[in-house]
């Protein structure tokens, strides 16, 4: 963990952390490492953003941040992904980036720093440059982050806070050729985010409850998405 480890050390959660996580891969950004037997801070802790005296409580994650809404791993070069803005206001995309982690790599092989604005309840589509014209015609951009196979992970990052907002796959893990998702997988399938989902997640283990699996090269829903509860007045940014 950072400059130390979970052996013969004391780990103290950083004060800028406001919630737990199942993404242990991000540990270097979450914990401070102290010497063995350090106990000075035991019995006291502060989470800055959760302390009203220092700043307002964090807003609800639901319907407040963009997330992946579709993933296409089709035949040949037919690859694309879609990002959805669940809020009722335009989002400045320059605050976000997408990273592609290939073949179990823990470091990004390709990064897309997003630009422009994404209107409320609308989607942004990134396709592989050699995808079929039917996909490219719907895309906002072609980029190498869409050059993935079934064993590559995608992450949506808030570049202002450094937080990972959403993942497809698991960073640092090579599952072989694919991750199983419900009745299909991340290989040779299209995944569409369920309309009941209101925010991204770093918990890939819950994928069966988050995504509906469609056949290879299914693109009928590309360029449209809705999150039912975000349309019905849940907290927004």
GUTOR-978010 format. One record per residue: residue number from 1; x negated, y, z negated of N, C-alpha, C in turn; residue in one letter. Coordinates in Angstrom, 3 decimals, padded with zeros to 6 digits, always signed. Atoms other than C-alpha are relative to their C-alpha. Layout:
N
    i       n_x       n_y       n_z      ca_x      ca_y      ca_z       c_x       c_y       c_z  aa
  NUM         X         Y         Z         X         Y         Z         X         Y         Z   A
...
//
This chain:
237
    i       n_x       n_y       n_z      ca_x      ca_y      ca_z       c_x       c_y       c_z  aa
    1  -000.865  -001.183  +000.000  +000.000  +000.000  +000.000  -000.899  +001.229  +000.000   X
    2  +000.822  -001.201  -000.098  -001.716  +003.181  +001.194  -001.447  -000.297  -000.401   X
    3  +001.397  +000.185  +000.401  -005.070  +003.372  -000.631  -000.193  -001.160  -000.975   X
    4  +000.096  +001.097  +000.968  -004.269  +000.420  -002.911  +000.800  -001.204  +000.443   X
    5  -000.779  +001.199  -000.310  -001.977  -002.590  -003.108  +000.990  -000.255  -001.122   X
    6  -000.921  +000.398  +001.066  +000.687  -004.323  -005.193  -000.706  -000.811  -001.085   X
    7  +000.774  +000.743  +001.004  -002.089  -006.050  -007.153  -000.935  +000.950  -000.746   X
    8  +000.907  -000.787  +000.838  -003.895  -004.403  -010.060  +000.144  +001.500  +000.203   X
    9  -000.270  -001.417  -000.210  -002.278  -001.044  -009.366  +001.344  +000.353  -000.613   X
   10  -001.323  -000.533  +000.338  +000.612  +001.149  -010.521  +000.496  +000.789  +001.201   X
   11  -000.621  -000.732  -001.095  +002.965  +002.381  -007.812  +001.101  +000.884  -000.565   X
   12  -001.016  -000.965  +000.445  +005.072  +005.501  -008.420  +000.705  +000.541  +001.242   X
   13  -000.766  -000.469  -001.163  +007.861  +006.426  -006.018  -000.184  +001.510  +000.149   X
   14  +000.192  -001.422  -000.264  +007.255  +009.804  -004.380  +001.269  +000.780  -000.333   X
   15  -001.135  -000.808  +000.442  +009.493  +012.637  -005.568  +000.896  +000.430  +001.147   X
   16  -000.851  -000.382  -001.131  +010.770  +013.320  -002.046  +000.903  -001.138  +000.468   X
   17  -000.840  +001.146  -000.350  +012.426  +009.878  -001.868  +001.320  +000.100  -000.748   X
   18  -001.319  -000.198  +000.610  +016.157  +010.076  -002.483  +000.860  -001.257  +000.012   X
   19  -000.785  +001.238  -000.031  +017.272  +006.481  -001.890  -000.938  -001.179  +000.198   X
   20  +000.755  +001.212  -000.240  +016.083  +002.918  -001.780  +000.025  -000.391  +001.464   X
   21  +000.055  +000.442  -001.386  +015.280  +001.061  +001.405  -000.358  -001.475  +000.050   X
   22  +000.416  +001.384  -000.246  +014.948  -002.457  +002.757  -001.161  -000.057  +000.985   X
   23  +001.104  -000.067  -000.958  +012.174  -001.298  +005.128  -001.323  +000.134  -000.743   X
   24  +001.254  -000.004  +000.754  +009.040  -002.273  +003.208  -001.171  +000.464  +000.872   X
   25  +001.063  -000.446  -000.895  +006.978  -001.422  +006.308  -000.334  +001.472  -000.179   X
   26  +000.210  -001.443  +000.168  +007.355  +002.280  +005.400  -000.606  +000.340  -001.361   X
   27  +000.431  -000.176  +001.397  +005.786  +001.803  +001.948  -001.067  +001.077  -000.200   X
   28  +001.074  -000.985  +000.162  +002.752  +004.028  +002.576  +000.547  +001.414  -000.153   X
   29  -000.609  -001.325  +000.085  +005.086  +007.019  +002.923  +000.916  +000.155  -001.203   X
   30  -000.991  -000.024  +001.080  +007.197  +006.109  -000.107  -000.617  -000.040  -001.400   X
   31  +000.586  +000.252  +001.318  +004.770  +005.323  -002.939  -001.363  +000.668  -000.154   X
   32  +001.341  -000.446  +000.381  +001.798  +006.949  -004.685  -000.671  -001.121  -000.787   X
   33  +000.744  +001.079  +000.642  -000.894  +004.533  -005.836  -000.893  +000.563  -001.110   X
   34  +000.838  -000.388  +001.140  -002.525  +004.888  -009.262  -000.824  -001.202  -000.465   X
   35  +000.904  +001.043  +000.474  -005.211  +002.910  -011.062  +000.734  -001.061  -000.821   X
   36  -000.535  +001.083  +000.829  -004.618  -000.346  -012.884  +000.290  +000.503  -001.417   X
   37  -000.430  -000.331  +001.360  -002.754  +000.090  -016.208  +000.410  +001.457  -000.189   X
   38  -000.509  -001.363  +000.116  -001.771  +003.688  -015.445  +001.471  -000.067  -000.403   X
   39  -001.394  +000.043  +000.471  +001.452  +004.276  -017.393  +000.497  +001.368  -000.456   X
   40  -000.351  -001.338  +000.474  +001.562  +008.033  -017.982  +001.392  +000.428  +000.445   X
   41  -001.286  -000.443  -000.519  +004.653  +008.471  -015.823  +001.130  -000.976  -000.296   X
   42  -001.041  +000.959  +000.350  +006.530  +005.454  -017.138  +000.982  +000.641  -000.972   X
   43  -001.137  -000.573  +000.770  +009.924  +006.564  -018.591  +000.418  +001.368  +000.530   X
   44  -000.448  -001.259  -000.611  +010.080  +009.729  -016.449  -000.069  -000.129  +001.511   X
   45  +000.039  -000.029  -001.461  +010.928  +010.236  -012.802  +000.899  +001.119  +000.497   X
   46  -000.797  -001.049  -000.635  +012.269  +012.977  -010.513  +000.109  -000.274  +001.487   X
   47  -000.229  +000.037  -001.440  +013.806  +012.837  -007.071  +000.462  +001.394  +000.392   X
   48  -000.216  -001.427  -000.198  +013.587  +016.408  -005.840  +001.341  +000.324  +000.655   X
   49  -001.207  -000.350  -000.735  +016.443  +016.406  -003.322  +001.263  -000.441  -000.727   X
   50  -001.163  +000.418  +000.795  +018.735  +014.683  -005.845  +000.177  +000.855  -001.243   X
   51  -000.050  -000.870  +001.171  +018.039  +017.345  -008.476  +000.650  +001.326  +000.399   X
   52  -000.698  -001.230  -000.397  +020.628  +020.158  -008.105  -000.748  +001.268  -000.356   X
   53  +000.736  -001.201  +000.399  +018.286  +022.552  -009.875  -001.037  +000.397  +001.049   X
   54  +001.021  -000.275  -000.998  +015.825  +022.261  -007.001  +000.582  +000.161  +001.404   X
   55  -000.606  -000.087  -001.321  +018.051  +021.746  -003.969  +001.355  -000.681  -000.040   X
   56  -001.306  +000.664  -000.032  +021.577  +020.669  -003.013  -000.160  -001.499  +000.171   X
   57  +000.057  +001.446  -000.212  +022.336  +016.953  -003.093  -000.033  -000.303  +001.494   X
   58  +000.044  +000.323  -001.425  +021.628  +015.221  +000.216  +001.399  -000.241  +000.540   X
   59  -001.297  +000.236  -000.601  +024.551  +015.130  +002.628  +000.175  -001.477  +000.305   X
   60  -000.276  +001.393  -000.312  +026.249  +011.851  +003.403  -000.622  -000.362  +001.339   X
   61  +000.617  +000.442  -001.240  +024.467  +009.818  +006.048  +001.046  -000.216  +001.076   X
   62  -001.038  +000.295  -000.970  +027.764  +008.917  +007.682  +000.301  +001.212  +000.863   X
   63  -000.406  -001.020  -000.969  +028.468  +010.932  +010.818  -000.877  +001.244  -000.017   X
   64  +000.835  -001.201  +000.096  +025.534  +013.281  +010.218  -001.282  -000.073  +000.806   X
   65  +001.242  +000.147  -000.755  +022.607  +011.878  +012.226  +000.253  -000.859  +001.237   X
   66  -000.167  +000.830  -001.187  +022.274  +010.415  +015.721  -000.424  -001.440  -000.271   X
   67  +000.396  +001.403  +000.114  +021.959  +006.663  +016.141  +000.127  -000.691  +001.358   X
   68  -000.090  +000.777  -001.224  +021.542  +004.037  +018.845  +001.415  -000.549  +000.160   X
   69  -001.358  +000.490  -000.232  +024.886  +003.185  +020.413  +000.065  -001.084  +001.076   X
   70  +000.006  +001.059  -001.003  +023.894  +000.893  +023.296  -001.439  -000.345  +000.369   X
   71  +001.314  +000.553  -000.362  +020.962  -001.285  +024.355  +000.227  -000.972  +001.148   X
   72  -000.158  +000.856  -001.172  +020.646  -002.904  +027.789  -001.340  -000.654  +000.314   X
   73  +001.180  +000.768  -000.387  +018.072  -005.639  +028.379  +000.475  -000.948  +001.101   X
   74  -000.593  +000.724  -001.109  +019.189  -006.764  +031.812  -001.031  -000.723  +000.846   X
   75  +000.894  +000.722  -000.902  +017.689  -008.672  +034.698  -000.997  +000.965  +000.637   X
   76  +001.025  -000.819  -000.644  +014.490  -007.399  +036.273  -000.332  +001.235  -000.805   X
   77  +000.332  -001.265  +000.642  +013.985  -003.727  +035.452  +001.211  +000.722  -000.572   X
   78  -001.227  -000.637  +000.495  +017.539  -003.041  +034.287  -000.031  +000.119  -001.523   X
   79  +000.177  -000.232  +001.435  +016.734  -001.603  +030.878  +000.344  +001.448  -000.310   X
   80  -000.387  -001.352  +000.418  +018.199  +001.376  +029.052  +000.474  -000.043  -001.442   X
   81  -000.610  -000.113  +001.325  +019.285  +002.621  +025.660  +000.748  +001.322  -000.075   X
   82  -000.892  -001.157  +000.142  +021.861  +005.157  +024.513  -000.022  +000.479  -001.446   X
   83  -000.027  -000.630  +001.322  +021.824  +007.588  +021.563  +001.287  +000.804  -000.120   X
   84  -001.299  -000.644  +000.202  +025.070  +008.914  +020.099  -000.083  +001.086  -001.061   X
   85  -000.127  -001.086  +000.975  +025.747  +012.217  +018.323  +001.372  -000.113  -000.667   X
   86  -001.294  +000.215  +000.640  +028.492  +011.431  +015.766  +000.590  +001.258  -000.637   X
   87  -000.451  -001.210  +000.688  +028.801  +015.011  +014.478  +000.957  +000.801  +000.874   X
   88  -000.898  -000.878  -000.778  +031.211  +017.738  +015.564  -000.704  +001.273  +000.460   X
   89  +000.789  -001.136  -000.469  +028.376  +020.104  +016.447  -001.109  -000.490  +000.921   X
   90  +001.105  +000.338  -000.889  +025.642  +020.158  +019.059  -001.266  -000.265  -000.815   X
   91  +001.243  +000.337  +000.686  +022.373  +018.535  +017.942  -001.201  +000.474  +000.813   X
   92  +001.267  -000.370  -000.614  +018.943  +019.979  +018.699  -000.870  -001.252  +000.056   X
   93  +000.720  +001.263  -000.128  +017.197  +016.889  +020.059  -001.499  +000.127  -000.242   X
   94  +001.437  -000.161  +000.244  +013.741  +018.396  +019.532  -000.388  -000.438  -001.408   X
   95  +000.275  +000.500  +001.350  +014.055  +017.177  +015.922  -000.112  -001.518  -000.051   X
   96  -000.060  +001.465  -000.013  +014.074  +013.538  +017.046  -000.959  -000.569  +001.044   X
   97  +000.846  +000.722  -000.943  +011.859  +011.008  +018.798  +000.394  -001.472  -000.017   X
   98  -000.200  +001.448  -000.090  +012.162  +007.408  +019.970  -001.366  -000.638  +000.188   X
   99  +001.265  +000.712  -000.108  +009.294  +004.973  +019.529  +000.265  -001.447  +000.391   X
  100  -000.059  +001.391  -000.422  +008.779  +001.614  +021.252  -001.187  -000.750  -000.586   X
  101  +001.024  +000.851  +000.611  +006.849  -001.092  +019.377  +000.039  -001.347  +000.719   X
  102  -000.002  +001.184  -000.850  +005.851  -003.931  +021.711  -000.672  -001.191  -000.668   X
  103  +000.620  +001.279  +000.373  +005.165  -007.568  +020.842  -000.454  -000.061  -001.451   X
  104  +000.320  +000.073  +001.418  +005.178  -007.130  +017.079  -000.989  +001.032  -000.486   X
  105  +000.940  -001.051  +000.426  +002.869  -004.098  +017.001  +000.605  +000.858  -001.106   X
  106  -000.439  -000.888  +001.077  +003.070  -001.964  +013.872  -000.177  +001.464  +000.369   X
  107  +000.174  -001.363  -000.506  +001.977  +001.126  +015.822  +000.735  +000.134  +001.319   X
  108  -000.810  -000.208  -001.195  +004.081  +002.639  +018.581  -000.848  -000.099  +001.265   X
  109  +000.642  +000.086  -001.309  +003.103  +001.737  +022.148  +000.412  +001.159  +000.909   X
  110  -000.493  -001.125  -000.793  +005.184  +004.583  +023.578  +000.912  +000.841  -000.868   X
  111  -000.827  -000.927  +000.772  +006.832  +007.674  +022.082  +000.647  +001.008  +000.932   X
  112  -000.728  -001.018  -000.743  +009.492  +009.906  +023.580  +000.431  +001.088  -000.973   X
  113  -000.447  -001.148  +000.774  +009.819  +013.338  +021.973  +001.174  +000.626  +000.751   X
  114  -001.202  -000.455  -000.677  +013.369  +014.326  +022.804  +000.046  +001.527  +000.084   X
  115  -000.164  -001.443  -000.170  +014.302  +017.805  +024.033  +001.442  +000.298  +000.390   X
  116  -001.336  -000.421  -000.394  +017.425  +019.794  +024.754  +001.006  -000.138  -001.121   X
  117  -001.082  +000.101  +000.969  +020.784  +019.622  +023.009  +000.958  -001.099  +000.419   X
  118  -000.984  +001.052  -000.241  +023.292  +016.815  +022.681  +001.322  +000.437  -000.605   X
  119  -001.298  -000.501  +000.440  +026.909  +017.899  +022.479  +000.668  -000.948  -000.982   X
  120  -000.735  +000.789  +000.995  +029.248  +016.702  +019.737  +000.685  -001.192  +000.645   X
  121  -000.674  +001.234  -000.420  +030.472  +013.120  +020.118  -000.429  -000.467  +001.397   X
  122  +000.480  +000.395  -001.316  +028.374  +012.683  +023.282  -001.245  -000.882  -000.129   X
  123  +001.131  +000.917  +000.010  +025.572  +010.317  +024.273  -001.129  +000.500  +000.892   X
  124  +001.207  -000.300  -000.782  +022.039  +010.623  +025.635  -000.593  -001.341  +000.418   X
  125  +000.403  +001.299  -000.537  +020.785  +007.816  +027.888  -001.408  +000.088  +000.562   X
  126  +001.361  +000.110  -000.517  +017.189  +006.820  +028.584  -000.115  -001.349  +000.709   X
  127  +000.106  +001.214  -000.801  +016.496  +004.262  +031.326  -001.436  -000.211  +000.461   X
  128  +001.281  +000.287  -000.643  +013.493  +002.538  +032.808  +000.017  +000.609  +001.395   X
  129  +000.041  -000.749  -001.260  +012.339  +004.418  +035.904  +000.348  -000.857  +001.206   X
  130  -000.297  +000.892  -001.123  +012.793  +001.351  +038.131  +001.291  -000.788  -000.202   X
  131  -001.296  +000.650  +000.196  +016.219  +000.354  +036.793  +000.884  +000.215  +001.225   X
  132  -000.937  -000.132  -001.111  +019.064  -000.122  +039.234  +000.590  +001.410  +000.029   X
  133  -000.530  -001.353  -000.155  +020.497  +003.103  +040.618  +001.291  +000.200  -000.790   X
  134  -001.240  -000.116  +000.772  +023.799  +002.358  +038.843  -000.274  +000.380  -001.448   X
  135  +000.414  -000.381  +001.360  +021.946  +002.745  +035.521  -000.639  +001.390  +000.026   X
  136  +000.701  -001.285  -000.055  +019.725  +005.647  +036.547  +000.951  +001.170  +000.259   X
  137  -000.986  -001.061  -000.255  +022.741  +007.607  +037.768  +000.686  +000.463  -001.282   X
  138  -000.622  -000.356  +001.267  +024.072  +007.575  +034.209  -001.009  +000.547  -001.004   X
  139  +001.046  -000.351  +000.963  +020.728  +008.340  +032.548  -000.282  +001.496  -000.009   X
  140  +000.487  -001.369  +000.134  +019.619  +011.708  +031.223  -001.475  +000.094  +000.334   X
  141  +001.455  -000.006  -000.115  +015.987  +010.676  +031.515  -000.470  -001.420  +000.275   X
  142  +000.706  +001.288  -000.080  +013.722  +007.826  +032.615  -001.317  +000.141  -000.755   X
  143  +001.198  -000.090  +000.848  +010.853  +007.006  +030.264  -000.488  -001.401  -000.352   X
  144  +000.622  +001.293  +000.302  +008.461  +004.214  +029.279  +000.524  -000.640  -001.286   X
  145  -000.582  +000.624  +001.199  +010.227  +003.704  +025.913  +001.136  -000.954  +000.366   X
  146  -001.025  +000.946  -000.455  +012.884  +001.887  +027.971  -000.622  -001.207  +000.693   X
  147  +000.690  +001.140  -000.610  +010.269  -000.567  +029.236  -000.190  -001.088  -001.058   X
  148  +000.060  +000.981  +001.088  +011.126  -003.190  +026.633  +000.479  -001.369  +000.474   X
  149  -000.519  +001.350  -000.149  +011.744  -006.910  +026.475  +000.708  -000.372  -001.289   X
  150  -000.811  +000.386  +001.153  +013.747  -008.893  +023.956  -000.729  -000.069  -001.314   X
  151  +000.760  +000.093  +001.256  +010.914  -009.037  +021.427  -000.658  +001.320  -000.379   X
  152  +000.559  -001.317  +000.298  +010.158  -005.290  +021.339  +000.990  +000.811  -000.833   X
  153  -000.850  -000.779  +000.903  +011.493  -002.917  +018.663  +000.070  +001.458  +000.432   X
  154  -000.212  -001.426  -000.233  +012.931  +000.571  +019.118  +000.336  +000.666  -001.320   X
  155  -000.306  -000.765  +001.205  +013.038  +003.190  +016.366  +000.360  +001.429  +000.367   X
  156  -000.399  -001.397  -000.154  +014.819  +006.547  +016.234  -000.474  +000.755  -001.233   X
  157  +000.690  -000.697  +001.086  +012.831  +009.023  +014.135  +000.478  +001.444  -000.106   X
  158  -000.160  -001.426  +000.261  +013.680  +012.361  +012.544  -001.407  +000.568  -000.176   X
  159  +001.388  -000.479  +000.029  +010.432  +014.179  +013.313  -000.221  +001.102  -001.028   X
  160  +000.130  -001.044  +001.026  +011.149  +016.928  +010.775  -000.282  -000.615  -001.361   X
  161  +000.165  +000.651  +001.310  +011.422  +014.593  +007.784  -000.910  -001.216  +000.045   X
  162  +000.770  +001.229  -000.126  +009.532  +011.604  +009.154  +000.812  -001.252  -000.263   X
  163  -000.851  +001.147  +000.312  +012.488  +009.357  +008.319  +000.338  -000.799  +001.255   X
  164  -000.544  +000.866  -001.040  +013.394  +006.374  +010.465  +001.507  -000.055  -000.179   X
  165  -001.457  -000.069  +000.084  +017.097  +006.824  +011.215  +000.674  -001.286  +000.445   X
  166  -000.647  +001.174  -000.567  +017.794  +003.659  +013.155  -001.045  -000.878  +000.670   X
  167  +000.907  +000.924  -000.677  +016.108  +000.556  +014.554  +000.793  -001.030  +000.785   X
  168  -000.436  +001.206  -000.701  +016.742  -002.151  +017.103  -001.198  -000.933  -000.031   X
  169  +001.139  +000.874  +000.243  +014.544  -005.111  +016.194  -000.678  +000.348  -001.305   X
  170  +000.736  -000.236  +001.246  +011.981  -005.114  +013.417  -001.440  +000.348  +000.332   X
  171  +001.354  -000.479  -000.266  +008.787  -003.096  +013.606  -001.014  -000.896  -000.705   X
  172  +001.045  +000.835  +000.591  +005.678  -005.221  +013.045  +000.296  -001.484  +000.016   X
  173  -000.366  +001.420  -000.060  +007.436  -008.516  +013.737  +000.182  -000.416  +001.454   X
  174  -000.205  +000.575  -001.328  +007.191  -010.606  +016.896  +000.866  -001.244  -000.166   X
  175  -000.895  +001.134  +000.210  +010.214  -012.940  +016.973  -000.177  -001.112  +001.025   X
  176  +000.149  +000.929  -001.108  +008.894  -014.850  +019.980  +000.475  +000.690  +001.260   X
  177  -000.546  -000.637  -001.196  +011.075  -013.902  +022.931  +001.167  +000.914  -000.307   X
  178  -001.240  -000.742  +000.252  +014.076  -012.340  +021.148  +000.385  -000.094  -001.461   X
  179  -000.711  +000.110  +001.268  +016.048  -011.620  +018.011  +001.432  -000.457  +000.301   X
  180  -001.387  +000.439  -000.141  +019.328  -013.500  +017.731  +000.909  +001.071  -000.579   X
  181  -001.006  -000.959  +000.447  +022.283  -011.117  +017.444  +001.365  -000.621  +000.243   X
  182  -001.337  +000.586  -000.109  +025.644  -012.702  +016.717  -000.011  -001.144  +001.010   X
  183  -000.109  +001.082  -000.984  +026.561  -014.834  +019.763  -001.035  +000.094  +001.111   X
  184  +000.995  -000.192  -001.047  +023.654  -013.547  +021.860  -001.352  +000.343  -000.577   X
  185  +001.331  -000.380  +000.455  +020.295  -011.860  +021.443  -000.397  +001.322  +000.642   X
  186  +000.545  -001.220  -000.587  +018.157  -008.864  +022.340  -000.622  -000.258  +001.366   X
  187  +000.537  +000.356  -001.314  +017.066  -010.705  +025.492  +001.155  -000.345  +000.937   X
  188  -000.997  +000.335  -001.030  +019.213  -010.786  +028.641  +001.428  +000.267  -000.448   X
  189  -001.328  -000.378  +000.471  +022.155  -009.082  +026.953  +000.107  +001.519  -000.107   X
  190  -000.289  -001.386  +000.369  +023.767  -005.706  +026.401  +000.597  -000.005  -001.393   X
  191  -000.534  -000.166  +001.350  +024.403  -004.663  +022.789  +000.689  +001.355  -000.079   X
  192  -000.752  -001.240  +000.184  +027.080  -002.058  +022.041  +000.325  +000.141  -001.475   X
  193  -000.236  -000.239  +001.430  +027.326  -000.515  +018.572  +001.500  -000.019  -000.275   X
  194  -001.416  +000.074  +000.353  +030.635  -001.281  +016.892  +000.539  +001.382  -000.339   X
  195  -000.593  -001.323  +000.215  +033.005  +001.679  +016.673  +000.190  +000.310  -001.479   X
  196  -000.124  -000.224  +001.449  +033.207  +001.204  +012.878  -001.286  +000.538  -000.616   X
  197  +001.303  -000.438  +000.511  +029.520  +002.185  +012.507  -000.108  +001.519  +000.087   X
  198  +000.051  -001.465  +000.063  +028.962  +005.794  +011.428  -001.412  +000.550  -000.186   X
  199  +001.373  -000.469  +000.178  +025.190  +005.936  +010.954  -000.964  -001.108  +000.390   X
  200  +001.033  +000.979  -000.275  +021.945  +004.233  +011.870  -000.441  -000.710  -001.265   X
  201  +000.489  +000.757  +001.140  +020.134  +001.788  +009.611  -001.384  -000.569  +000.313   X
  202  +001.270  +000.700  -000.151  +016.684  +000.326  +009.042  +000.116  -001.456  -000.425   X
  203  -000.231  +001.377  +000.434  +018.256  -002.937  +007.849  +000.443  -000.841  +001.197   X
  204  -000.295  +000.785  -001.196  +018.046  -005.058  +010.996  +000.678  -001.323  -000.338   X
  205  -000.611  +001.282  +000.388  +019.207  -008.111  +009.030  +001.520  +000.048  +000.065   X
  206  -001.459  -000.145  -000.044  +022.767  -006.719  +009.178  +000.519  +000.136  +001.432   X
  207  -000.319  -000.272  -001.402  +022.779  -006.637  +012.990  +001.277  -000.686  +000.497   X
  208  -001.195  +000.714  -000.474  +025.552  -009.211  +013.439  +001.277  +000.787  -000.274   X
  209  -001.184  -000.786  +000.362  +027.983  -006.810  +011.748  +000.021  +001.376  +000.663   X
  210  +000.135  -001.355  -000.550  +026.791  -003.738  +013.652  +000.173  +000.063  +001.517   X
  211  +000.053  -000.012  -001.455  +026.663  -004.793  +017.304  +000.927  -001.043  +000.603   X
  212  -000.736  +000.963  -000.819  +028.931  -006.468  +019.863  -000.865  -000.350  +001.199   X
  213  +000.885  +000.492  -001.055  +027.103  -008.595  +022.423  +000.782  -000.218  +001.291   X
  214  -000.602  +000.183  -001.322  +027.927  -008.499  +026.141  -000.997  -000.702  +000.916   X
  215  +000.825  +000.742  -000.942  +026.604  -010.392  +029.132  -001.104  +000.869  +000.591   X
  216  +001.092  -000.689  -000.672  +023.423  -009.485  +030.972  +000.537  +000.932  +001.084   X
  217  -000.332  -001.016  -001.012  +023.710  -006.340  +033.128  +001.373  +000.649  -000.190   X
  218  -001.243  -000.717  +000.302  +026.973  -005.199  +031.498  -000.325  +001.464  -000.257   X
  219  +000.264  -001.436  +000.177  +026.982  -001.383  +031.851  +001.296  +000.813  -000.009   X
  220  -001.283  -000.707  -000.101  +030.699  -000.542  +031.842  +000.150  +001.094  -001.044   X
  221  -000.180  -000.973  +001.083  +030.475  +001.296  +028.521  -001.144  +000.998  -000.103   X
  222  +001.115  -000.936  +000.029  +027.213  +003.097  +029.259  +000.483  +001.390  +000.368   X
  223  -000.359  -001.426  -000.129  +027.687  +006.897  +028.968  +001.219  +000.371  -000.820   X
  224  -001.126  -000.347  +000.873  +030.570  +006.663  +026.481  -000.109  -000.802  -001.292   X
  225  -000.008  +000.678  +001.292  +030.815  +005.847  +022.797  +000.867  +000.795  -000.957   X
  226  -000.724  -000.687  +001.073  +032.933  +006.643  +019.758  -000.217  -000.738  -001.305   X
  227  +000.047  +000.545  +001.361  +032.609  +006.129  +016.031  +001.301  +000.434  -000.658   X
  228  -001.384  -000.315  +000.366  +036.185  +005.935  +014.851  +000.103  +000.929  -001.205   X
  229  -000.149  -000.771  +001.229  +035.706  +007.304  +011.350  -000.588  +001.397  +000.129   X
  230  +000.562  -001.337  -000.203  +033.599  +010.208  +012.585  +000.970  +000.899  +000.745   X
  231  -001.034  -000.773  -000.677  +036.535  +011.280  +014.695  +001.146  +000.346  -000.934   X
  232  -001.114  -000.161  +000.926  +038.788  +011.159  +011.641  -000.341  +000.807  -001.241   X
  233  +000.234  -000.988  +001.051  +037.109  +013.719  +009.425  -000.959  -000.390  -001.103   X
  234  +001.012  +000.304  +001.014  +034.294  +012.018  +007.518  -001.028  +001.142  -000.029   X
  235  +000.975  -001.089  +000.090  +031.459  +014.316  +006.347  -000.845  +000.094  +001.263   X
  236  +000.776  -000.263  -001.205  +029.532  +015.879  +009.215  -001.102  +000.980  -000.305   X
  237  +001.117  -000.920  +000.241  +026.369  +017.888  +009.562  +000.414  +001.427  +000.313   X
//
